[in-house]
Amino acid sequence: MRDKITAGAMAAAAVLALCAAPFALAQKSTADGIAEYREMLQDGNPAELFEMKGEELWTQKRGPRNASLAQCDLGKGPGVVKGAFVELPRYFADTGKVQDLESRLLSCMSTLQGLDAAKIAATPFGKDEQKNIEGLVAWIASQSKGMAFNLPQGHAQEKQMYEVGKRIFYLRGGTHDFACASCHGADGKRIRLQDLPNLTKNPGAAEGFGAWPAYRVSSGELWSMQRRLNDCFRQQRFPYPGYASDATVALGVYMGVNGKGGASTAPSIKR
């Protein structure tokens, strides 16, 4: 009798294992399928078109002062682009602020070219000068592709912005009582078919922060980090943050510092 019970239990366990196997395989194949899809799209990523536009805009004389951005200091000296992206956001003495790439470009467009930074910041994403910034961001990011993130934390304001970014990351609110951490604060989370990187540590922080700007297939546009964060606030049912605001820059510092040592893959391609 005991042998029959044991045999029956083993048979039942085998049936359960067989039933569970397709589910496990489906889970694995879904993640693998998305990765393969992105890899295929990466070859001929439309972001390259934005990169070409950005490179042209960098040297093109524009604005009331008929000047280029070739002398813009992104943190490594006037006109130096290579390696700048993986060290942003950072503190800039001339503005007395910690700035990310987008806010730094606004400063350079204002001081060098005489363009109205406030007007550009208020322009909808994908329109007019905002579209030009997206091109510039794509090209500048591409010049540091594969390099390791190494955001400076030597200045008091850089350290302060990291702590502010951390507080905002865990701040819950809105109609759904969400925070950034609700989706990106732990390992193994996903929404629908999308794996959600843990932005509080590596490798998730580098993989998440280091992939933007990215070309969004679903919208047919290139999104900068500012646009990505804006959409995150929308999904949290929070009010939209101001473009290049201290809040979004602080979040960039928090994610970027957490991703130290990870390689930049921007501009990448997303669903």
C-alpha positions as CSV (number, residue, x, y, z in Angstrom):
1,M,0.0,0.0,0.0
2,R,2.8,2.3,0.9
3,D,4.5,1.7,-2.4
4,K,1.3,2.5,-4.2
5,I,1.0,5.8,-2.4
6,T,4.6,6.7,-3.1
7,A,4.2,5.9,-6.7
8,G,1.1,7.9,-6.9
9,A,2.7,10.9,-5.3
10,M,5.7,10.7,-7.7
11,A,3.3,10.5,-10.7
12,A,1.4,13.6,-9.4
13,A,4.6,15.5,-8.9
14,A,5.8,14.6,-12.4
15,V,2.4,15.9,-13.9
16,L,2.7,19.1,-12.0
17,A,6.3,19.6,-13.2
18,L,5.2,19.1,-16.8
19,C,2.4,21.5,-16.4
20,A,4.7,24.1,-14.9
21,A,7.4,23.7,-17.5
22,P,5.5,25.4,-20.4
23,F,4.8,28.4,-18.1
24,A,8.5,28.7,-17.2
25,L,9.5,28.3,-20.8
26,A,6.9,30.9,-21.8
27,Q,8.3,33.3,-19.2
28,K,11.8,32.9,-20.4
29,S,11.0,33.0,-24.0
30,T,9.0,36.3,-23.5
31,A,12.0,38.0,-21.9
32,D,14.4,36.5,-24.5
33,G,12.0,37.5,-27.3
34,I,12.0,41.1,-26.2
35,A,15.8,41.2,-26.0
36,E,16.1,39.7,-29.4
37,Y,13.6,42.2,-30.8
38,R,15.6,45.1,-29.4
39,E,18.9,43.6,-30.7
40,M,17.4,43.3,-34.2
41,L,16.1,46.9,-34.1
42,Q,19.4,48.2,-32.7
43,D,21.0,47.4,-36.0
44,G,19.9,50.5,-37.9
45,N,18.5,52.3,-34.8
46,P,16.6,55.4,-36.1
47,A,18.3,57.3,-33.3
48,E,21.2,57.5,-35.7
49,L,19.2,60.1,-37.7
50,F,18.9,62.2,-34.5
51,E,22.6,61.8,-33.9
52,M,23.4,63.2,-37.4
53,K,21.1,66.2,-36.8
54,G,22.7,66.8,-33.4
55,E,26.2,66.7,-34.7
56,E,25.2,69.3,-37.4
57,L,23.5,71.5,-34.8
58,W,26.6,71.5,-32.5
59,T,28.7,73.4,-35.1
60,Q,25.9,75.3,-36.8
61,K,25.8,79.1,-36.2
62,R,22.3,79.9,-34.9
63,G,20.3,82.3,-32.7
64,P,20.5,86.1,-32.2
65,R,24.2,85.9,-31.7
66,N,24.8,83.8,-34.8
67,A,27.1,81.4,-32.8
68,S,27.6,77.7,-32.6
69,L,27.7,75.4,-29.5
70,A,31.2,74.4,-30.3
71,Q,32.5,76.2,-27.2
72,C,29.8,74.8,-24.8
73,D,31.4,73.4,-21.7
74,L,29.7,70.1,-20.7
75,G,32.1,69.5,-17.8
76,K,35.3,68.5,-19.5
77,G,36.2,71.9,-21.0
78,P,34.8,74.1,-23.8
79,G,33.9,72.0,-26.8
80,V,34.9,68.6,-25.3
81,V,32.1,66.1,-25.9
82,K,33.7,62.7,-25.6
83,G,33.2,61.3,-22.1
84,A,31.0,64.2,-20.9
85,F,27.7,62.3,-21.0
86,V,28.8,59.7,-18.5
87,E,29.8,62.4,-15.9
88,L,26.4,64.2,-16.0
89,P,24.6,65.6,-14.0
90,R,27.4,67.5,-12.3
91,Y,28.1,70.9,-10.7
92,F,29.0,73.8,-12.9
93,A,30.7,76.9,-11.4
94,D,29.5,79.3,-14.0
95,T,25.8,78.7,-13.2
96,G,26.3,77.7,-9.6
97,K,24.1,74.7,-10.1
98,V,24.1,70.9,-10.7
99,Q,23.0,70.4,-14.2
100,D,22.1,67.4,-16.4
101,L,22.8,67.4,-20.2
102,E,19.5,69.0,-21.1
103,S,19.7,71.8,-18.6
104,R,23.3,72.4,-19.5
105,L,22.5,72.7,-23.2
106,L,19.8,75.3,-22.3
107,S,22.5,77.3,-20.5
108,C,24.8,77.1,-23.5
109,M,22.1,77.9,-26.0
110,S,21.3,81.0,-23.9
111,T,24.8,82.3,-23.2
112,L,26.4,81.4,-26.5
113,Q,23.6,81.7,-29.0
114,G,21.3,84.2,-27.3
115,L,18.3,81.8,-27.4
116,D,15.5,82.1,-24.8
117,A,16.1,79.2,-22.4
118,A,12.8,79.7,-20.6
119,K,10.8,79.7,-23.9
120,I,12.6,76.5,-25.0
121,A,11.9,74.8,-21.6
122,A,8.2,75.6,-22.0
123,T,8.0,74.2,-25.5
124,P,6.2,70.8,-25.9
125,F,8.4,67.8,-26.4
126,G,9.3,67.0,-30.0
127,K,8.5,70.6,-31.2
128,D,10.8,73.4,-32.5
129,E,13.9,73.9,-30.3
130,Q,12.9,70.9,-28.1
131,K,13.4,68.7,-31.1
132,N,16.8,70.2,-31.7
133,I,17.8,69.5,-28.1
134,E,16.8,65.9,-28.6
135,G,19.1,65.7,-31.6
136,L,22.0,67.3,-29.6
137,V,21.4,64.9,-26.7
138,A,21.5,61.9,-29.0
139,W,24.8,62.9,-30.6
140,I,26.4,63.9,-27.3
141,A,25.4,60.6,-25.7
142,S,26.7,58.6,-28.7
143,Q,30.1,60.1,-28.1
144,S,30.3,58.3,-24.8
145,K,28.7,55.0,-25.7
146,G,30.3,52.1,-24.0
147,M,32.1,54.3,-21.4
148,A,31.5,53.8,-17.7
149,F,29.4,56.1,-15.7
150,N,31.4,58.1,-13.2
151,L,29.3,61.0,-11.9
152,P,31.3,63.3,-9.6
153,Q,30.3,63.6,-6.0
154,G,33.0,65.9,-4.7
155,H,31.0,69.2,-4.5
156,A,28.6,69.8,-1.7
157,Q,25.7,70.5,-4.1
158,E,26.4,67.2,-5.9
159,K,26.0,65.3,-2.7
160,Q,22.9,67.3,-1.7
161,M,21.3,66.6,-5.1
162,Y,21.9,62.9,-4.6
163,E,20.1,63.0,-1.3
164,V,17.2,65.0,-2.8
165,G,17.0,62.6,-5.7
166,K,16.8,59.7,-3.3
167,R,14.0,61.3,-1.3
168,I,12.0,62.0,-4.5
169,F,12.6,58.5,-5.7
170,Y,10.9,57.1,-2.6
171,L,8.2,59.8,-2.3
172,R,4.7,58.3,-2.6
173,G,1.8,60.4,-3.7
174,G,-0.8,61.0,-6.4
175,T,-4.1,59.2,-6.8
176,H,-2.4,55.8,-6.9
177,D,0.0,56.4,-4.0
178,F,2.9,55.6,-6.3
179,A,6.6,56.4,-6.0
180,C,9.5,55.8,-8.5
181,A,10.4,53.0,-6.1
182,S,7.1,51.3,-6.6
183,C,8.3,50.1,-10.0
184,H,12.0,50.5,-9.8
185,G,13.0,49.9,-6.1
186,A,13.4,46.1,-6.0
187,D,14.7,43.2,-8.1
188,G,12.5,41.0,-10.3
189,K,9.6,43.4,-11.0
190,R,7.8,43.7,-14.3
191,I,4.8,45.4,-15.9
192,R,3.0,43.4,-18.6
193,L,5.9,42.0,-20.7
194,Q,8.4,44.7,-19.6
195,D,11.2,43.9,-17.1
196,L,11.7,46.8,-14.7
197,P,15.3,47.6,-13.7
198,N,16.1,48.2,-10.0
199,L,17.4,51.7,-10.1
200,T,18.7,51.7,-6.6
201,K,21.8,49.6,-7.5
202,N,23.8,48.0,-10.3
203,P,23.3,46.5,-12.8
204,G,19.8,47.9,-12.9
205,A,20.8,51.6,-12.3
206,A,23.3,51.6,-15.2
207,E,21.0,49.6,-17.5
208,G,18.0,51.9,-16.8
209,F,19.7,55.3,-16.5
210,G,22.3,54.5,-19.1
211,A,19.9,53.7,-21.9
212,W,18.4,57.1,-22.3
213,P,18.2,59.0,-24.6
214,A,16.4,56.3,-26.6
215,Y,14.3,56.0,-29.7
216,R,10.8,54.9,-28.8
217,V,9.3,52.6,-31.4
218,S,5.8,53.1,-30.1
219,S,5.9,56.9,-30.6
220,G,8.4,57.1,-33.4
221,E,10.4,59.7,-31.6
222,L,13.6,60.0,-29.6
223,W,13.1,60.6,-25.9
224,S,15.7,62.3,-23.7
225,M,15.9,61.5,-20.0
226,Q,13.8,64.6,-19.2
227,R,11.0,63.3,-21.4
228,R,11.3,59.8,-19.9
229,L,11.0,61.2,-16.3
230,N,8.1,63.4,-17.4
231,D,6.3,60.3,-18.6
232,C,7.1,58.5,-15.3
233,F,5.4,61.3,-13.4
234,R,2.4,61.0,-15.6
235,Q,2.1,57.3,-14.9
236,Q,2.3,58.0,-11.2
237,R,-0.5,60.5,-11.6
238,F,1.8,63.2,-10.3
239,P,1.8,66.8,-11.7
240,Y,4.3,67.1,-14.6
241,P,7.7,68.4,-13.4
242,G,9.2,71.5,-15.0
243,Y,11.6,70.8,-17.8
244,A,15.2,70.7,-16.5
245,S,13.9,71.4,-13.0
246,D,15.9,70.6,-9.9
247,A,13.6,67.7,-9.2
248,T,14.4,65.9,-12.5
249,V,18.1,66.8,-12.3
250,A,18.2,65.4,-8.7
251,L,16.6,62.1,-9.9
252,G,19.3,61.9,-12.6
253,V,22.0,62.4,-10.0
254,Y,20.5,59.6,-7.8
255,M,20.2,57.1,-10.7
256,G,23.5,58.0,-12.3
257,V,25.6,57.7,-9.1
258,N,23.9,54.4,-8.3
259,G,24.9,53.2,-11.8
260,K,28.6,54.1,-11.3
261,G,30.8,51.7,-13.3
262,G,28.1,50.6,-15.6
263,A,28.4,51.2,-19.3
264,S,26.3,53.7,-21.3
265,T,24.3,52.2,-24.1
266,A,22.6,55.5,-25.2
267,P,21.1,56.3,-27.5
268,S,19.3,52.9,-27.3
269,I,16.0,51.7,-28.7
270,K,12.9,51.0,-26.7
271,R,9.5,49.5,-27.4
